[in-house]
Amino acid sequence: MRSLIINGSPRRNGTIGTMMRVASETLGPDAELVHIGDCRIAPCTACMRCRETDECSLPHDDGHDLADKIRNADLLVIGSPTHWGGMSAPLKNLFDRNVPVFMGESARGIPVARQKGKRALIVAACTTPYPFNIWMK
């Protein structure tokens, strides 16, 4: 089983990085670990050309390479620290750039899942979740 593990933290050796490294070691030689902090992914420009072509029209970068890896993986493991209540900015950028990898549209404009049925695991880490960070001051 081809596994793609994405450390969505900008910190290679942080909590998420450690968990993703253990996942990679556990899954064995068919697992590929990608550190989002090492990737060069230009930000999405919202040109919407990907809706017609099913591929980002920006110049080739690591975002395109990761799109292919996501498409070809049997298992997708994504880890992210919680930054301001959401995923890390570099990971959000990866998702923004690869909308056509994850969803398409029917002729009537209804979203169609493209990774449906694929095994996936999402891992998150947070130090002080709201509202406890306010209550415990």
Rosetta silent file (secondary structure, phi, psi, omega in degrees, C-alpha in Angstrom):
SEQUENCE: MRSLIINGSPRRNGTIGTMMRVASETLGPDAELVHIGDCRIAPCTACMRCRETDECSLPHDDGHDLADKIRNADLLVIGSPTHWGGMSAPLKNLFDRNVPVFMGESARGIPVARQKGKRALIVAACTTPYPFNIWMK
SCORE:     score description
SCORE:     0.000 S_00000001
   1 L     0.000  124.609  177.532    0.000    0.000    0.000 S_00000001
   2 L   -79.639  122.024 -179.473    1.448    3.359   -1.063 S_00000001
   3 E  -116.024  134.748  174.253    1.208    5.793    1.830 S_00000001
   4 E  -115.132  123.245 -179.068    1.757    9.527    1.664 S_00000001
   5 E  -115.880  122.317 -178.158    2.379   11.231    4.979 S_00000001
   6 E  -112.715  115.632  171.803    2.354   15.022    5.022 S_00000001
   7 E   -82.021  101.407 -176.750    3.872   16.877    7.947 S_00000001
   8 L   -81.758    5.653  178.488    1.819   20.059    7.626 S_00000001
   9 L   -88.792  140.801  173.919    3.815   21.840   10.293 S_00000001
  10 L   -68.878  -12.386  179.138    6.437   24.375    9.314 S_00000001
  11 L   -99.438  113.086 -177.283    8.503   22.805   12.134 S_00000001
  12 L   -60.286  -37.183 -174.266   10.126   19.583   10.991 S_00000001
  13 L  -111.898   22.998  176.526   10.750   18.329   14.554 S_00000001
  14 L   -78.600 -168.475 -178.804    7.708   19.675   16.370 S_00000001
  15 H   -58.741  -49.126  179.911    4.891   17.597   17.851 S_00000001
  16 H   -65.489  -42.726  178.724    3.258   16.914   14.480 S_00000001
  17 H   -57.765  -41.382  178.204    6.625   16.254   12.840 S_00000001
  18 H   -64.521  -44.691  179.632    7.409   13.653   15.498 S_00000001
  19 H   -63.870  -40.177 -179.733    4.021   11.968   15.043 S_00000001
  20 H   -68.744  -35.219  177.429    4.380   11.924   11.263 S_00000001
  21 H   -64.876  -42.916  177.759    7.893   10.463   11.526 S_00000001
  22 H   -63.694  -41.165  177.613    6.571    7.654   13.770 S_00000001
  23 H   -60.145  -42.624 -179.840    3.722    7.040   11.297 S_00000001
  24 H   -62.998  -45.219  178.895    6.247    6.789    8.470 S_00000001
  25 H   -64.256  -38.244 -178.815    8.412    4.326   10.386 S_00000001
  26 H   -68.812  -39.007 -177.110    5.344    2.285   11.355 S_00000001
  27 H   -78.373  -17.378  172.426    3.984    2.094    7.806 S_00000001
  28 L    90.051 -162.901 -169.904    7.304    0.934    6.411 S_00000001
  29 L   -67.964  -19.340  178.779    9.161    1.324    3.128 S_00000001
  30 L   -86.715    5.711  178.807    6.101    2.112    0.985 S_00000001
  31 E   -97.979  133.357  175.778    5.451    5.235    3.047 S_00000001
  32 E  -112.717  127.367  179.311    6.720    8.602    1.847 S_00000001
  33 E  -103.313  124.790  179.072    7.067   11.409    4.370 S_00000001
  34 E  -116.457  129.446  175.921    6.839   14.976    3.045 S_00000001
  35 E   -98.794  112.478 -175.465    7.664   17.991    5.202 S_00000001
  36 H   -58.957  -29.087  178.996    5.545   20.899    3.984 S_00000001
  37 H   -66.732  -19.561  178.308    8.144   23.319    5.357 S_00000001
  38 H   -89.699   -9.240 -174.701   10.659   21.994    2.809 S_00000001
  39 L   -89.231  148.020  173.981    8.275   22.510   -0.123 S_00000001
  40 L  -109.781  106.301 -177.463    8.114   25.522   -2.399 S_00000001
  41 L  -128.643  113.708  178.551    4.466   26.069   -3.274 S_00000001
  42 L   -65.473  148.431  179.474    3.361   29.366   -4.796 S_00000001
  43 L   -70.004  148.836  176.448    0.109   30.739   -3.380 S_00000001
  44 L   -61.773  139.011  178.263   -3.153   30.206   -5.236 S_00000001
  45 L  -102.842    3.411 -179.905   -4.160   33.232   -7.323 S_00000001
  46 L    56.656   37.213  179.240   -7.847   32.223   -7.549 S_00000001
  47 L   -73.919  -21.569  177.930   -7.685   32.340  -11.355 S_00000001
  48 L    69.845    7.805  177.254  -10.197   29.426  -11.456 S_00000001
  49 L   -65.033  -26.519 -179.098   -8.571   27.885  -14.546 S_00000001
  50 H   -64.845  -22.286  178.201   -8.176   24.645  -12.601 S_00000001
  51 H   -66.883  -28.340  179.923  -11.957   24.221  -12.697 S_00000001
  52 H   -92.997  -34.572 -172.697  -11.730   23.759  -16.462 S_00000001
  53 H  -101.936  -11.755 -175.695   -8.394   21.944  -16.765 S_00000001
  54 L    62.864   21.142  178.201   -8.359   19.899  -13.520 S_00000001
  55 L  -151.491  144.168  178.405   -4.825   21.132  -12.940 S_00000001
  56 L   -65.183  135.494 -176.915   -3.277   24.251  -11.470 S_00000001
  57 L   -92.557    0.202  176.732   -2.105   26.594  -14.223 S_00000001
  58 L   -68.339  160.478  177.607    0.686   28.220  -12.195 S_00000001
  59 L   -56.354  146.918 -175.545    4.289   27.382  -13.148 S_00000001
  60 L   -56.092  131.274  176.025    5.359   23.908  -12.026 S_00000001
  61 L  -149.993 -168.277 -178.365    6.417   23.695   -8.384 S_00000001
  62 H   -63.289  -24.125  176.983    6.175   21.307   -5.427 S_00000001
  63 H   -61.293  -39.888  177.251    2.393   21.825   -5.339 S_00000001
  64 H   -66.934  -43.182 -179.678    2.071   20.020   -8.672 S_00000001
  65 H   -62.962  -41.586  178.729    4.343   17.187   -7.520 S_00000001
  66 H   -67.477  -32.774  176.308    2.326   16.739   -4.318 S_00000001
  67 H   -58.885  -45.442  178.674   -0.905   16.676   -6.340 S_00000001
  68 H   -63.600  -40.869  179.924    0.417   13.646   -8.249 S_00000001
  69 H   -65.441  -39.626  178.004    1.533   11.967   -5.027 S_00000001
  70 H   -64.111  -44.850  179.336   -1.889   12.519   -3.436 S_00000001
  71 H   -59.482  -37.556 -173.618   -3.645   11.074   -6.483 S_00000001
  72 H   -89.967   -8.424 -178.234   -1.412    7.976   -6.455 S_00000001
  73 L   -78.571  143.701  173.217   -1.466    7.264   -2.710 S_00000001
  74 L   -87.667  -29.042  179.104   -3.609    4.481   -1.282 S_00000001
  75 E  -131.440  133.129  179.261   -3.392    5.996    2.212 S_00000001
  76 E  -119.833  121.466  177.002   -3.112    9.680    3.012 S_00000001
  77 E  -117.134  121.056 -178.114   -1.950   10.794    6.477 S_00000001
  78 E  -123.832  127.585  178.103   -2.023   14.536    7.076 S_00000001
  79 E  -120.694  141.850  178.140   -0.837   16.207   10.249 S_00000001
  80 E  -150.655  140.085  167.549   -1.112   19.847   11.218 S_00000001
  81 E   -71.073  159.485  176.773   -0.722   21.958   14.305 S_00000001
  82 L   -90.534  114.431  178.078   -3.740   24.082   15.110 S_00000001
  83 E  -113.253  113.986  178.578   -2.950   27.705   14.219 S_00000001
  84 L    53.869   39.094  175.789   -5.657   30.195   15.137 S_00000001
  85 L    85.101    5.918 -179.154   -8.316   27.484   15.075 S_00000001
  86 E  -142.339 -172.243  178.538   -7.345   25.980   11.721 S_00000001
  87 L   -72.564  166.879  179.101   -4.613   24.104    9.868 S_00000001
  88 L   -63.857  152.721 -178.924   -1.173   25.588    9.303 S_00000001
  89 H   -60.977  -42.780  178.751   -0.830   28.192    6.549 S_00000001
  90 H   -62.773  -36.151  178.976    1.546   26.081    4.396 S_00000001
  91 H   -70.883  -40.091  176.596   -0.886   23.142    4.507 S_00000001
  92 H   -60.555  -39.940  177.885   -3.843   25.401    3.681 S_00000001
  93 H   -61.451  -41.422  177.326   -1.852   26.696    0.722 S_00000001
  94 H   -59.915  -45.730  179.691   -1.335   23.111   -0.495 S_00000001
  95 H   -65.547  -42.169  178.631   -5.090   22.460   -0.316 S_00000001
  96 H   -59.257  -41.309 -178.044   -5.943   25.767   -2.027 S_00000001
  97 H   -72.445  -20.200 -173.013   -3.594   24.942   -4.883 S_00000001
  98 L  -119.619   33.955  177.219   -4.960   21.432   -5.317 S_00000001
  99 H   -52.367  -44.440 -178.298   -8.730   21.846   -5.253 S_00000001
 100 H   -65.776  -18.152  176.196   -9.118   19.775   -8.464 S_00000001
 101 H   -71.446  -35.995 -173.460   -7.307   16.861   -6.801 S_00000001
 102 H   -95.747  -29.241 -179.219   -9.916   16.723   -4.058 S_00000001
 103 E  -150.340  149.480  173.729  -13.117   17.782   -5.785 S_00000001
 104 E  -123.958 -165.083  179.204  -14.706   18.290   -9.141 S_00000001
 105 E  -135.803  141.333  173.323  -18.152   19.424  -10.241 S_00000001
 106 L   -75.139  173.229  178.935  -21.026   17.645  -11.877 S_00000001
 107 L   -59.600  -24.886  179.701  -22.665   19.169  -14.960 S_00000001
 108 L   -92.369    5.840  177.279  -25.140   20.814  -12.570 S_00000001
 109 L    84.820   12.550  179.999  -22.368   22.400  -10.478 S_00000001
 110 L   -87.632  132.411 -179.457  -22.667   20.003   -7.552 S_00000001
 111 E   -58.988  141.347  178.379  -19.333   19.124   -5.875 S_00000001
 112 E  -125.395  122.637 -179.885  -17.991   15.641   -6.586 S_00000001
 113 E   -71.908  130.694 -179.084  -15.424   14.062   -4.246 S_00000001
 114 L  -100.087  -14.531  179.051  -12.381   12.770   -6.124 S_00000001
 115 L  -108.952   13.429 -177.672  -10.622   10.997   -3.266 S_00000001
 116 L   -58.053  134.914 -179.989  -13.753    9.232   -1.994 S_00000001
 117 L    90.925  -12.448  178.692  -13.052    5.739   -0.721 S_00000001
 118 L   -78.752  141.944  176.289   -9.366    6.399   -0.128 S_00000001
 119 E   -72.457  137.885 -179.157   -8.084    5.679    3.350 S_00000001
 120 E  -149.278  152.138  177.009   -7.102    8.818    5.206 S_00000001
 121 E  -139.556  131.824  177.380   -6.070    9.932    8.659 S_00000001
 122 E  -114.422  129.799 -178.982   -5.943   13.484    9.938 S_00000001
 123 E  -120.644  132.112  179.248   -3.791   14.302   12.958 S_00000001
 124 E  -131.045  153.902  176.409   -3.933   17.646   14.763 S_00000001
 125 E  -135.136  139.891  179.405   -2.158   19.108   17.769 S_00000001
 126 L  -147.229  139.367 -178.444   -3.150   22.070   19.900 S_00000001
 127 L   -88.178  -45.015 -179.822   -1.695   23.327   23.168 S_00000001
 128 L  -136.324   93.350 -178.676   -4.543   25.383   24.596 S_00000001
 129 L   -70.558  144.018  174.416   -7.898   24.932   22.916 S_00000001
 130 L   -65.674  140.518    5.264  -10.476   27.647   23.140 S_00000001
 131 L   -94.542    5.123 -175.190  -12.198   28.442   25.537 S_00000001
 132 H   -63.265  -30.289  178.794   -9.825   26.948   28.129 S_00000001
 133 H   -64.404  -25.546  178.312   -7.073   29.387   27.198 S_00000001
 134 H   -86.420  -45.346 -175.333   -9.417   32.216   28.321 S_00000001
 135 H   -66.869  -31.172 -172.910  -10.885   30.529   31.409 S_00000001
 136 L   -95.391   13.958  179.970   -7.584   29.424   32.901 S_00000001
 137 L   -66.742    0.000    0.000   -5.768   32.783   32.828 S_00000001
